[in-house]
Amino acid sequence: MRRSDPIKLAAAGLIWGAAALAQAGPSRVVSLNVCTDQLAWLVADPGQILSVSPLGHDPRSAALADALRAIPASDGSAETVALMQPDLVVAGSYTARATVQMLERIGIRVERFAPARSLDDARANLIRMGDLLGHADRAAALANAFDARLAELTDAPETRPVVAYYLPFNETASGEGLAGGILHAAGMTPISEALGLAGGDRLPLERLVLAQPDLILVGPAYDSPAQATDLLAHPVLAATGPLHRIASSAAWICGTPATLDAIAAMRDLRRDWEAHQ
């Protein structure tokens, strides 16, 4: 064997080892966003996630809060995260910007996830998280199960009720967002589409009443009273059409398999509406 051969073999071994580590995925993951908290938990190995965001422990924001409480929540500061020595930080596009920028300046790898604007986005984010954490097969299996249940839940009724999912500050669910995707899959038409509203347009209470939607949805009651949230308890809403309060909005916030539970609940609501027509 030539003298250079052991060097070549050693170099090949180092390259193979690095490739194996890359395939295995990061072992010290920190999440800074309630949606990445849940996506990471769905595909990660036990102990692979060092910390999640504080909202990850809140059942009002995270559908998987009970499971995430087993993982410590950090304060989200760059100093706290850096001391954990993570090899990957996952974050939302619009959250913890100062922390993300500081971590990137000191050389820590950060991967940003845009909010899921559709059911397709939810699936894509799940696949991407699996790739990042070294569990592509696990994510693919979850995505396939997501597709199968979505196909089972999706309805195409002859008559779609017009539904106003009314939010604080006179906002309503857009037909193009994740909430709109939930309503569409359940066989409903968001009132924003029926009225030709663009994304971000507000829906004054008076216009909602005049539109006479078939169903009105509001989110769970808020702990702190405010003028913006008091609007959702206005008696005219109940007088306008059947009013339903969603017990928890967590399944509507992030695109995860829990989003399918929201579709199932809305499909049941639509079928109940049909039965009483």
N, C-alpha and C positions, 0 to 999 in steps of 0.2 A: 504494500500500500504506500502510495506517495505521501510525503510529509504533510501536504496540504489537505489530504483527504479527511483526517480527524477534524480539522478546522471546518471543512465544509459540512461534515456530519453534525458538528456541534451547532453551526449556524442553522442548519436545517431543523435541528431539534428545537432551537429557540423560536424559529418561525412557526413551527408546528404548535409549540406550546402557546405562543401568543394567539394563534388562530383558534386554538381550543378554548382559551380563556374568553376570547371575543364571542365565540359561539355560545359559551355558557352564560354570558350576560353579566351585567354588573351585580355585585353582591351587597352594595351599600347604597340603597336608593332612598332619596328624600322626595316627598311630594309636597307641593305648596298650594295645591288647588283642590277643592272638594271633588271635582270631576276626575282629576288625575288620581286622587286618593283611591277612588272606587275602581277605576280602570286598572290601576296597578295591582290592587288587592285581588282582583279577579284572576290575574294571570301569574302572580308572583309565587315564589316558594316561601314557606314559613321562614321568617327571619330576614328575608331579602329586603324588606322595607324598614328603614330605620325610624321614620316618623311621617306623620300625615299632617294636614292642616287642621286648625281648631274646628272648622266647620265639618270636618269628617266625623267628628264625634256627636254632631247635632242631628237628630232624626228629622228635624224640619228641613234640613238641607241635603242630607245624605241618606239615600235609601238603604245603604249598607252600614249605617252608623253602628249598629250592634256589633258587627264583626270588626269594624275599624277601631273600636275602643280597646282592643287588645294591643294596638300599636300606639306608642306615645305620640302626642300632638306637640309640635314645636310652636314657638311664637312667630315663626316665619321670618325672623331677622337674618341678615346675611352672616352676622357674627355667630349666631347659634348654629346655623346650617354648616358653616365652614368648620366649626369645631367637631362636627360629626364625621368629617373627612369622607363625604360621599363620593362615589365614583359616577353617580348620575343623579341629577335633580330634574324632576318633571314638574312643569308648571303650566298654568293657563296663559293665554296670549295677553290678557289684560289685568292679571292679578300679580301682586308682589313685584311690580316692575323694578323698584329700586333694589330690592333684594336680588332679583335675577341679574340685573346689570352689574352689581357689585361682584356676584359670584363668577360671572363670566370674565370680569377684569382680572380676577385672581386665578383664572385657569380651570375653574370647575365646570364640567360639562353640564349644560342645561338644555333640555328639550322642551319646547313650548307646544301646547296643544290648543288649537282654536276651539271655541265652543261648538258643540254639535248643533247645526242648524237644520238637520234633517235626520231621518232614520238611517240613510246611507252614511252620513257623517258619523253616526254612532258606531256603526259597524266598522268603518275605516279606522276610527280612533282605537277601537279595541284591537284590531289587527296590528296597528302601528305599535301599540304598547307591548303586545306580545313580542314583536320583533326587537324592540329596544331592551326588554328584560330577558331576552334569550329563551322565550317560551312561545315560539311561533306556532308550534303544533297545538299547544293548549289554547291559544287565542283563536286559531282556526276552528277548533272543535266548538268553542263558545260561539263563534260567529255563525257556524252552520246550525247550531241549536237555535240561535237568535232568528235566523232566516226561516227555519222550519216552524217555529211558534208564530212568527209574524204572518206567515202564509196562512196558518190555521186561524188566526184572529181576524185577518183582514176581511172586511165585508164590502160588498158593492150593492147596496139596496137600491130599489127603484126610486124611492123617495128619501132624500137625505135631509134630516132636520137642520135648520140654520141655528147654530149654537154660538152664543156670546160668552166667551170665557173672559170675564171682566176682571180687571186688575186695578191696583191703586193708580192714582193720577190719570184716570180716564183712559187707561191703556187697555187694549184687548189683544188676544192672541192673534198673531199674524198667520196667514195661511201658508207663508213660506218658511216659518221657523219650525223648531222641534215640536212645539205645542200644536201647530197646524198639522204637522205630520201625524201626530197622535190622533187628532180629530178626523183627519182624512181616512186613516186606516180603520177607524171605528165606524166609518160610514156616515160621517157628519160633515157639514159645510161651515167653516168659521165665518162669523158675521162680517169679518173684515173683507172677505172675498165677495160676499153677497152685496156689500155696500161699495165695493170698489176702492177700499182704503189701501194706501201704500204702507209698506212696513214703517213703523214708527209714528203713523198718524194716530191722533187721539180720537176717542169716541165719547163725546159728551153724553151725559146721562139722558138728556132730553132726546137726542138722536137715537139712542139705543131703544128708548121707550117707543118712539114713533116707528122704528123698524119692526117691532113685534117679533122678536126671535122665538123659535119654537122651544128652546131651552136656554137657561142662563146658568153659568157656572161661576162660582167664586172660590177663592182659595180658603185655606184654614183661617180661623180667627187669629188676629194678631194680639200679642201680649200687651203692647203699648198702644193706647188709643191715639189716633191722629186723624186729622181731617181727611187725609187721602184714603185711609183705610175705613173710616166711618162710612164713606160713600158706598162701600160694598154691603153694608147692612141697611141701606135705605129701603124703606117699605115699598117703594114703587117698583123695585126689582121683583119682589115676590108677586106683586099685583100684575106685572107685565106678562110673565110666563112662568112655567115651572122653574123654581129656583133650587139649585143643588149646590151644597158646599162640599168641596173636595176635602176629604179627611186629612190628607197630607199631599203637599206639592213636591215632595222630594223626588218622586219618580219622573216629574216633568222637567226638572232642572238640568240634569246631566243625561247624556245619551248612554245608557247602560242597559243590560237585559231587564232591569227593573222598569224601564220605560214600557216594556210590553205589558206590565201589570196595569199601567195607566190606560193602555189601549183596551185591555180586557174590561176594565171598569167602565170605560166610555161606551164600548159595544153593548154591555149589559144595560146601560142607561138608555141607549138608543132603542134597543129592543123593547124595553119597558115603555118608552114613549110610543112606539109603534102599536103596542098592545092596547093602548088607551086612546087611540085615534078613532 
